[in-house]
Amino acid sequence: MARAFPALGSIRELSGSEQALHRDHLTRLDPEGRRDRFNGIADDSFIARYSERCFAGVTRVFALVDRDGHVRGTAELHPPVGGEPADIAFSVEPDWRRQGIASELFAAVITAARLAGYARLRITSSSDNHAMRALARKFGARFTFSQGETAGTIEVAPAAPPLAAERDGIPGFARSRALALAGC
């Protein structure tokens, strides 16, 4: 479900056919943004392979798509593996930062995680990425620090039980309600 973000565009989940938009966004990140997003150096070829992997599996990618159809910020929800929490990751292009985009993307990811039944989310960053830690704290993250890396864990409240309409065969009714309640 798309959500209008006044004057900037809309926040929505990207489809598999939009993988190039994700890749192009990530390659437009400045060196600091790339370092913050990937916890190290990432050249264009690394980013291209990474973006392909995101759309080849079950990762969900949410994005702010501007009025011209360019992705300017993304949030990724990587499903849990082997009992570990689901991983989340964010990026916003330099000229688009400090406008509330990351907060809106964070809310979309938490809603998707809740609807998928994920109990915990993990976000990692370098220890000097203060903006990401402040954002994650707004959503209840608790952090640990080890060897220059910061790992945050967010407990996800379970989704509300299905509404009568969902139980009675109106597909998507509860999902639409949950997204509306979460502001998505």
C-alpha positions as CSV (number, residue, x, y, z in Angstrom):
1,M,0.0,0.0,0.0
2,A,1.5,3.4,-1.0
3,R,1.4,6.3,1.3
4,A,1.7,9.8,0.0
5,F,4.5,11.8,1.6
6,P,3.6,15.5,1.0
7,A,5.6,17.2,-1.7
8,L,8.2,14.4,-1.8
9,G,6.5,11.4,-3.4
10,S,5.2,8.2,-1.9
11,I,6.4,5.4,0.3
12,R,5.7,2.0,-1.0
13,E,7.1,-1.5,-1.4
14,L,9.2,-2.1,-4.5
15,S,8.3,-5.0,-6.8
16,G,10.9,-7.3,-8.4
17,S,10.7,-5.4,-11.7
18,E,11.9,-2.3,-9.8
19,Q,15.3,-3.7,-8.7
20,A,17.2,-1.2,-10.9
21,L,15.6,1.7,-8.9
22,H,16.9,0.3,-5.7
23,R,20.4,-0.2,-7.2
24,D,20.5,3.3,-8.7
25,H,19.5,4.8,-5.3
26,L,22.2,2.9,-3.5
27,T,24.9,4.0,-6.1
28,R,23.8,7.7,-5.6
29,L,24.7,7.5,-1.9
30,D,27.7,9.7,-1.0
31,P,30.8,7.9,0.4
32,E,29.6,8.5,4.0
33,G,26.2,7.2,3.2
34,R,27.6,4.1,1.6
35,R,29.9,3.5,4.6
36,D,26.9,4.0,7.0
37,R,24.6,1.7,5.0
38,F,27.1,-1.1,4.4
39,N,29.4,-0.7,7.4
40,G,32.3,-0.2,5.1
41,I,33.4,0.6,1.6
42,A,31.0,-0.4,-1.2
43,D,31.8,0.2,-4.8
44,D,29.2,0.2,-7.6
45,S,29.8,-3.4,-8.6
46,F,29.3,-4.6,-4.9
47,I,26.1,-2.5,-4.8
48,A,24.8,-4.0,-8.0
49,R,25.3,-7.6,-6.7
50,Y,23.8,-6.7,-3.4
51,S,20.7,-5.2,-4.9
52,E,20.2,-8.2,-7.1
53,R,20.4,-10.5,-4.0
54,C,17.7,-8.4,-2.3
55,F,15.3,-9.0,-5.1
56,A,16.2,-12.6,-5.7
57,G,15.0,-13.9,-2.4
58,V,12.4,-13.0,0.2
59,T,13.8,-9.6,1.3
60,R,11.2,-6.8,1.2
61,V,12.3,-3.4,0.1
62,F,10.3,-0.2,0.9
63,A,11.1,3.1,-0.7
64,L,10.4,6.7,-1.0
65,V,9.7,7.2,-4.7
66,D,9.8,10.8,-5.7
67,R,7.5,12.5,-8.2
68,D,9.9,11.7,-11.1
69,G,9.9,8.0,-10.2
70,H,13.4,7.9,-8.6
71,V,14.0,6.1,-5.3
72,R,15.4,8.5,-2.8
73,G,15.4,6.4,0.4
74,T,15.0,2.7,1.2
75,A,14.3,0.3,4.1
76,E,15.0,-3.4,3.7
77,L,13.5,-6.2,5.8
78,H,15.6,-9.3,5.6
79,P,13.7,-12.3,7.1
80,P,15.2,-14.1,10.1
81,V,17.6,-17.0,9.5
82,G,18.4,-19.8,11.9
83,G,16.6,-18.3,15.0
84,E,18.3,-14.9,14.5
85,P,16.2,-11.7,14.4
86,A,15.1,-10.3,11.1
87,D,17.6,-7.7,9.8
88,I,16.6,-4.2,8.8
89,A,18.7,-1.6,6.9
90,F,18.1,2.0,5.8
91,S,19.5,4.6,3.4
92,V,18.4,8.1,2.3
93,E,20.2,10.1,-0.3
94,P,22.1,13.2,1.1
95,D,19.8,15.9,-0.3
96,W,16.7,14.1,1.0
97,R,17.9,13.6,4.6
98,R,16.3,15.3,7.7
99,Q,12.8,15.4,6.2
100,G,11.3,12.5,8.1
101,I,11.8,10.0,5.3
102,A,13.7,7.5,7.4
103,S,11.1,7.6,10.2
104,E,8.4,6.8,7.7
105,L,10.4,4.0,6.2
106,F,11.1,2.6,9.7
107,A,7.4,2.6,10.5
108,A,6.7,0.7,7.2
109,V,9.3,-1.9,8.0
110,I,8.0,-2.4,11.6
111,T,4.5,-2.8,10.3
112,A,5.6,-5.4,7.7
113,A,7.6,-7.3,10.4
114,R,4.6,-7.3,12.7
115,L,2.3,-8.6,9.9
116,A,4.9,-11.3,9.1
117,G,5.0,-12.4,12.7
118,Y,8.6,-11.5,13.3
119,A,9.2,-11.1,17.1
120,R,12.5,-9.2,16.9
121,L,14.4,-7.0,14.5
122,R,18.2,-6.3,14.4
123,I,19.9,-3.2,13.0
124,T,23.7,-2.8,12.8
125,S,25.8,0.2,12.2
126,S,29.2,1.6,12.8
127,S,29.6,3.1,16.3
128,D,29.8,6.6,14.9
129,N,26.4,6.5,13.0
130,H,24.6,8.6,15.6
131,A,21.7,9.5,13.3
132,M,20.8,5.8,12.8
133,R,21.0,5.0,16.5
134,A,18.8,8.0,17.4
135,L,16.2,7.0,14.8
136,A,16.2,3.3,16.0
137,R,15.8,4.5,19.6
138,K,12.6,6.3,18.6
139,F,11.3,2.9,17.7
140,G,12.4,1.2,20.9
141,A,15.9,-0.2,19.9
142,R,18.3,-1.3,22.6
143,F,21.9,-1.3,21.6
144,T,25.1,-3.2,22.4
145,F,28.6,-2.1,21.3
146,S,31.4,-4.4,20.2
147,Q,34.6,-3.8,18.3
148,G,33.5,-0.6,16.6
149,E,30.0,-1.9,15.6
150,T,26.7,-1.2,17.2
151,A,23.9,-3.7,17.2
152,G,20.3,-2.7,18.0
153,T,17.4,-5.0,18.8
154,I,13.8,-4.0,18.5
155,E,11.0,-6.1,20.0
156,V,8.0,-6.2,17.7
157,A,4.6,-6.3,19.3
158,P,2.4,-9.1,17.8
159,A,-0.2,-8.2,15.2
160,A,-3.8,-7.8,16.4
161,P,-6.0,-10.8,15.8
162,P,-7.9,-10.8,12.5
163,L,-11.1,-8.8,12.3
164,A,-14.4,-10.5,11.8
165,A,-14.3,-9.3,8.2
166,E,-11.0,-11.1,7.6
167,R,-12.3,-14.3,9.2
168,D,-15.4,-14.0,7.0
169,G,-13.4,-14.0,3.8
170,I,-12.8,-10.3,3.0
171,P,-9.1,-10.7,1.8
172,G,-6.7,-8.1,3.0
173,F,-9.1,-6.3,5.3
174,A,-7.0,-6.8,8.4
175,R,-3.8,-6.0,6.6
176,S,-5.2,-2.7,5.3
177,R,-6.5,-1.9,8.8
178,A,-3.1,-2.6,10.3
179,L,-1.3,-0.5,7.7
180,A,-3.7,2.3,8.3
181,L,-3.3,2.2,12.0
182,A,0.5,2.2,11.6
183,G,0.3,5.3,9.3
184,C,1.3,3.4,6.2
